[in-house]
Amino acid sequence: MNILQKKTGHFVFIDGDLKMHTYKDYDEVPDVTQFSNVIAFLPDIPYPPHTIEEHEIIMQWNEEFKKVLEQMDGD
C-alpha cells in the first residue's frame, strides 16, 4: 500500500546538459534516469508533533529518495 497521498514539495534535478528541472508535485517528475543529479528532494512534511501515520509517511519518503538515487546510479 502506498501511503504517499500528498506528493507536493520542492524537487529539483539536473540533466546531462546541466539544465535544472524543478517540480512542485512528485507525480510530475518524469523518469529520474534522465537526470544526472538531485539538487533538492524536499517533500512537504507536516510540522511536529507527528502522528504515527505521519512518521510512516516520512519513512516512505526516505525510501522513495533511496530509490531515486539507485535509479540515477543505474543500479
DSSP file (Angstrom, degrees, kcal/mol; ACC not computed):
  #  RESIDUE AA STRUCTURE BP1 BP2  ACC     N-H-->O    O-->H-N    N-H-->O    O-->H-N    TCO  KAPPA ALPHA  PHI   PSI    X-CA   Y-CA   Z-CA
    1    1 A M              0   0    0      0, 0.0     2,-0.7     0, 0.0     0, 0.0   0.000 360.0 360.0 360.0 131.3    0.0    0.0    0.0
    2    2 A N        -     0   0    0      1,-0.1     0, 0.0     2,-0.1     0, 0.0  -0.827 360.0-176.6 -93.6 115.5    1.3    3.4   -0.9
    3    3 A I        +     0   0    0     -2,-0.7     2,-1.7    53,-0.1     3,-0.3   0.419  53.5 106.1 -92.3   2.0    0.6    5.9    1.9
    4    4 A L        +     0   0    0      1,-0.2    -1,-0.1    56,-0.1     3,-0.1  -0.604  32.7 146.7 -82.9  85.0    2.1    8.8    0.0
    5    5 A Q        +     0   0    0     -2,-1.7     2,-0.7     1,-0.2    -1,-0.2   0.879  63.2  53.6 -86.5 -42.3   -1.2   10.5   -0.9
    6    6 A K        +     0   0    0     -3,-0.3    -1,-0.2     1,-0.1    38,-0.0  -0.854  63.7 173.1 -95.3 115.5    0.1   14.1   -0.8
    7    7 A K        +     0   0    0     -2,-0.7    19,-3.6    -3,-0.1    20,-0.3  -0.057  29.9 125.4-117.1  32.2    3.1   14.3   -3.0
    8    8 A T  E     +A   25   0A   0     17,-0.2    36,-2.7    36,-0.1     2,-0.3  -0.485  26.3  98.8 -88.6 162.7    3.8   18.1   -3.0
    9    9 A G  E    S- B   0  43A   0     15,-2.0     2,-0.5    34,-0.3    -2,-0.1  -0.985  74.9 -57.4 160.7-153.2    7.2   19.6   -2.2
   10   10 A H  E     + B   0  42A   0     32,-2.1    32,-2.6    -2,-0.3     2,-0.5  -0.957  49.9 173.1-129.4 110.1   10.2   21.0   -3.8
   11   11 A F  E     +AB  23  41A   0     12,-2.5    12,-2.7    -2,-0.5     2,-0.4  -0.974   3.4 178.9-125.4 119.3   12.1   18.6   -6.2
   12   12 A V  E     +AB  22  40A   0     28,-2.5    27,-2.8    -2,-0.5    28,-1.7  -0.980   1.3 176.2-128.1 131.1   15.0   19.8   -8.3
   13   13 A F  E     -AB  21  38A   0      8,-2.5     8,-3.0    -2,-0.4     2,-0.4  -0.907  20.6-140.9-130.0 156.9   17.1   17.8  -10.7
   14   14 A I  E     -AB  20  37A   0     23,-2.4    22,-3.3    -2,-0.3    23,-1.7  -0.968  18.6-149.1-117.3 133.8   19.9   18.5  -13.2
   15   15 A D  E >   - B   0  35A   0      4,-2.1     3,-2.0    -2,-0.4    20,-0.2  -0.324  38.0 -87.7 -92.3-178.3   20.1   16.7  -16.5
   16   16 A G  T 3  S+     0   0    0     18,-0.7    19,-0.1     1,-0.3    -1,-0.1   0.706 128.1  55.7 -63.2 -21.4   23.1   15.8  -18.5
   17   17 A D  T 3  S-     0   0    0      2,-0.1    -1,-0.3     0, 0.0     3,-0.1   0.264 119.2-110.5 -93.3  11.1   23.1   19.2  -20.2
   18   18 A L    <   +     0   0    0     -3,-2.0     2,-0.4     1,-0.3    -2,-0.1   0.740  69.3 148.1  64.8  26.8   23.3   20.9  -16.8
   19   19 A K        -     0   0    0      1,-0.0    -4,-2.1     2,-0.0     2,-0.3  -0.783  44.7-129.6 -90.8 134.3   19.7   22.2  -17.2
   20   20 A M  E     -A   14   0A   0     -2,-0.4     2,-0.5    -6,-0.2    -6,-0.2  -0.661  18.8-165.3 -87.8 137.7   17.8   22.5  -14.0
   21   21 A H  E     -A   13   0A   0     -8,-3.0    -8,-2.5    -2,-0.3     2,-0.4  -0.989   6.0-167.4-124.7 121.9   14.3   20.9  -13.7
   22   22 A T  E     -A   12   0A   0     -2,-0.5     2,-0.4   -10,-0.2   -10,-0.2  -0.911   5.4-177.5-116.0 136.5   12.0   22.0  -10.8
   23   23 A Y  E     -A   11   0A   0    -12,-2.7   -12,-2.5    -2,-0.4     3,-0.1  -0.976  22.3-167.9-132.7 144.8    8.8   20.3   -9.8
   24   24 A K  E    S+     0   0A   0     -2,-0.4   -15,-2.0     1,-0.2     2,-0.4   0.522  84.0  51.3-104.3 -11.5    6.2   21.1   -7.1
   25   25 A D  E >  S-A    8   0A   0    -17,-0.2     3,-2.0     1,-0.1     4,-0.4  -0.992  72.7-146.7-128.8 123.4    4.4   17.7   -7.3
   26   26 A Y  G >  S+     0   0    0    -19,-3.6     3,-1.3    -2,-0.4   -18,-0.1   0.789  97.9  65.6 -61.6 -28.4    6.4   14.5   -7.2
   27   27 A D  G 3  S+     0   0    0    -20,-0.3    -1,-0.3     1,-0.2   -19,-0.1   0.708  95.7  59.1 -65.6 -19.0    3.9   12.9   -9.6
   28   28 A E  G <  S+     0   0    0     -3,-2.0    -1,-0.2     2,-0.0    -2,-0.2   0.577  78.1 106.8 -86.2 -10.5    5.1   15.3  -12.3
   29   29 A V    <   -     0   0    0     -3,-1.3     3,-0.2    -4,-0.4    -6,-0.0  -0.563  64.0-146.1 -71.0 122.8    8.7   14.1  -12.1
   30   30 A P        -     0   0    0      0, 0.0     2,-0.1     0, 0.0    -1,-0.1   0.018  52.2 -37.2 -75.1-168.8    9.5   12.1  -15.2
   31   31 A D    >   -     0   0    0      1,-0.2     3,-1.6     2,-0.1     4,-0.1  -0.319  56.7-147.9 -52.8 117.1   11.8    9.1  -15.4
   32   32 A V  G >  S+     0   0    0      1,-0.3     3,-1.9    -3,-0.2    -1,-0.2   0.653  86.9  80.0 -70.0 -14.0   14.6   10.0  -13.0
   33   33 A T  G 3  S+     0   0    0      1,-0.3    -1,-0.3     3,-0.0    -2,-0.1   0.684  82.4  66.4 -67.2 -13.9   17.2    8.1  -15.0
   34   34 A Q  G <  S+     0   0    0     -3,-1.6   -18,-0.7   -19,-0.0     2,-0.3   0.556  92.1  79.2 -80.3  -6.3   17.3   11.1  -17.4
   35   35 A F  E <   -B   15   0A   0     -3,-1.9   -20,-0.3   -20,-0.2     3,-0.1  -0.720  60.0-161.9-103.2 152.5   18.8   13.2  -14.6
   36   36 A S  E    S+     0   0A   0    -22,-3.3     2,-0.3    -2,-0.3   -21,-0.2   0.687  73.8  19.9-101.9 -23.8   22.4   13.3  -13.5
   37   37 A N  E     -B   14   0A   0    -23,-1.7   -23,-2.4     0, 0.0     2,-0.5  -0.994  60.5-135.3-147.4 151.2   22.0   14.9  -10.1
   38   38 A V  E     +B   13   0A   0     -2,-0.3   -25,-0.2   -25,-0.2     3,-0.1  -0.939  21.6 174.4-102.7 124.2   19.4   15.6   -7.4
   39   39 A I  E    S+     0   0A   0    -27,-2.8     2,-0.4    -2,-0.5   -26,-0.2   0.823  70.4   8.1 -95.7 -41.4   19.6   19.2   -6.1
   40   40 A A  E     +B   12   0A   0    -28,-1.7   -28,-2.5     2,-0.0    -1,-0.4  -0.993  48.7 174.1-145.1 135.2   16.6   19.2   -3.8
   41   41 A F  E     +B   11   0A   0     -2,-0.4   -30,-0.2   -30,-0.2    24,-0.1  -0.722  26.7 151.4-137.0  83.5   14.3   16.4   -2.6
   42   42 A L  E     -B   10   0A   0    -32,-2.6   -32,-2.1    -2,-0.3     3,-0.0  -0.749  22.8-169.4-123.8  81.6   12.1   18.2   -0.1
   43   43 A P  E     -B    9   0A   0      0, 0.0     2,-0.6     0, 0.0   -34,-0.3  -0.349  40.0 -95.0 -66.6 152.8    8.6   16.7    0.3
   44   44 A D        -     0   0    0    -36,-2.7   -36,-0.1   -38,-0.0   -38,-0.1  -0.598  48.7-174.0 -70.4 115.2    6.1   18.7    2.3
   45   45 A I        -     0   0    0     -2,-0.6     9,-0.0    -3,-0.0   -36,-0.0  -0.938  25.3-115.8-112.4 131.9    6.3   17.2    5.8
   46   46 A P        -     0   0    0      0, 0.0     4,-0.0     0, 0.0    -1,-0.0  -0.302  37.3 -99.1 -65.2 151.6    3.8   18.4    8.5
   47   47 A Y        -     0   0    0      1,-0.1     0, 0.0     2,-0.0     0, 0.0  -0.381  61.2 -64.2 -67.2 147.3    5.2   20.2   11.5
   48   48 A P  S    S+     0   0    0      0, 0.0     2,-0.1     0, 0.0    -1,-0.1  -0.284  99.8  73.3 -68.4 161.7    5.7   18.2   14.7
   49   49 A P  S    S-     0   0    0      0, 0.0     2,-0.3     0, 0.0    -2,-0.0   0.468  76.5-158.2 -74.9 148.4    4.4   16.6   16.7
   50   50 A H        -     0   0    0     -2,-0.1     2,-0.1     1,-0.1    -3,-0.0  -0.716  10.0-131.2 -99.5 145.8    3.8   13.8   14.2
   51   51 A T     >  -     0   0    0     -2,-0.3     4,-2.0     1,-0.1     5,-0.2  -0.344  35.4-101.9 -78.4 171.0    1.2   11.1   14.4
   52   52 A I  H  > S+     0   0    0      1,-0.2     4,-2.0     2,-0.2     5,-0.1   0.906 125.6  52.4 -61.6 -41.2    2.2    7.5   13.8
   53   53 A E  H  > S+     0   0    0      1,-0.2     4,-2.1     2,-0.2    -1,-0.2   0.902 107.3  51.6 -62.6 -40.3    0.8    7.7   10.3
   54   54 A E  H  > S+     0   0    0      1,-0.2     4,-2.4     2,-0.2    -1,-0.2   0.879 107.6  52.6 -64.7 -37.2    2.9   10.9    9.6
   55   55 A H  H  X S+     0   0    0     -4,-2.0     4,-2.3     2,-0.2    -1,-0.2   0.895 108.7  50.7 -63.4 -39.2    6.0    9.0   10.8
   56   56 A E  H  X S+     0   0    0     -4,-2.0     4,-2.0     2,-0.2    -2,-0.2   0.893 109.9  50.0 -64.4 -39.7    5.2    6.2    8.4
   57   57 A I  H  X S+     0   0    0     -4,-2.1     4,-2.1     2,-0.2    -2,-0.2   0.917 109.3  51.1 -64.4 -43.8    4.8    8.8    5.6
   58   58 A I  H  X S+     0   0    0     -4,-2.4     4,-1.9     1,-0.2    -2,-0.2   0.917 110.6  48.9 -60.4 -43.8    8.1   10.4    6.4
   59   59 A M  H  X S+     0   0    0     -4,-2.3     4,-2.1     1,-0.2    -1,-0.2   0.864 107.9  54.9 -64.6 -35.4    9.8    7.0    6.3
   60   60 A Q  H  X S+     0   0    0     -4,-2.0     4,-2.4     1,-0.2    -1,-0.2   0.894 106.1  51.6 -64.5 -39.1    8.1    6.3    2.9
   61   61 A W  H  X S+     0   0    0     -4,-2.1     4,-2.4     2,-0.2    -2,-0.2   0.898 107.5  53.2 -63.1 -40.0    9.6    9.5    1.6
   62   62 A N  H  X S+     0   0    0     -4,-1.9     4,-1.9     1,-0.2    -2,-0.2   0.921 110.4  47.0 -59.8 -43.5   13.1    8.3    2.8
   63   63 A E  H  X S+     0   0    0     -4,-2.1     4,-2.0     1,-0.2    -2,-0.2   0.890 110.3  52.7 -65.4 -39.5   12.6    5.1    0.9
   64   64 A E  H  X S+     0   0    0     -4,-2.4     4,-2.2     1,-0.2    -2,-0.2   0.900 107.7  51.6 -63.3 -40.8   11.5    6.9   -2.2
   65   65 A F  H  X S+     0   0    0     -4,-2.4     4,-2.3     1,-0.2    -1,-0.2   0.905 107.9  52.1 -63.2 -41.6   14.6    9.1   -2.1
   66   66 A K  H  X S+     0   0    0     -4,-1.9     4,-2.3     1,-0.2    -1,-0.2   0.905 108.8  51.1 -59.7 -41.7   16.8    6.0   -1.9
   67   67 A K  H  X S+     0   0    0     -4,-2.0     4,-2.6     2,-0.2    -2,-0.2   0.904 108.1  52.3 -62.5 -42.1   15.0    4.5   -4.9
   68   68 A V  H  X S+     0   0    0     -4,-2.2     4,-2.3     1,-0.2    -2,-0.2   0.936 110.6  47.2 -60.1 -46.9   15.6    7.8   -6.9
   69   69 A L  H  X S+     0   0    0     -4,-2.3     4,-1.6     1,-0.2    -1,-0.2   0.898 112.2  50.0 -63.3 -40.5   19.3    7.7   -6.1
   70   70 A E  H  X>S+     0   0    0     -4,-2.3     5,-2.0     1,-0.2     4,-0.7   0.906 111.2  48.8 -63.7 -42.2   19.6    4.0   -7.0
   71   71 A Q  H  <5S+     0   0    0     -4,-2.6     3,-0.5     1,-0.2    -2,-0.2   0.876 109.6  51.9 -66.5 -37.2   17.8    4.6  -10.3
   72   72 A M  H  <5S+     0   0    0     -4,-2.3    -1,-0.2     1,-0.2    -2,-0.2   0.831 109.2  50.2 -69.1 -30.7   20.1    7.5  -11.1
   73   73 A D  H  <5S-     0   0    0     -4,-1.6    -1,-0.2    -5,-0.2    -2,-0.2   0.616 113.6-121.3 -79.4 -12.7   23.1    5.4  -10.5
   74   74 A G  T  <5       0   0    0     -4,-0.7    -3,-0.2    -3,-0.5    -2,-0.1   0.629 360.0 360.0  82.4  13.7   21.7    2.7  -12.8
   75   75 A D      <       0   0    0     -5,-2.0    -4,-0.2    -6,-0.2    -5,-0.1   0.461 360.0 360.0 -80.8 360.0   21.7    0.1  -10.1
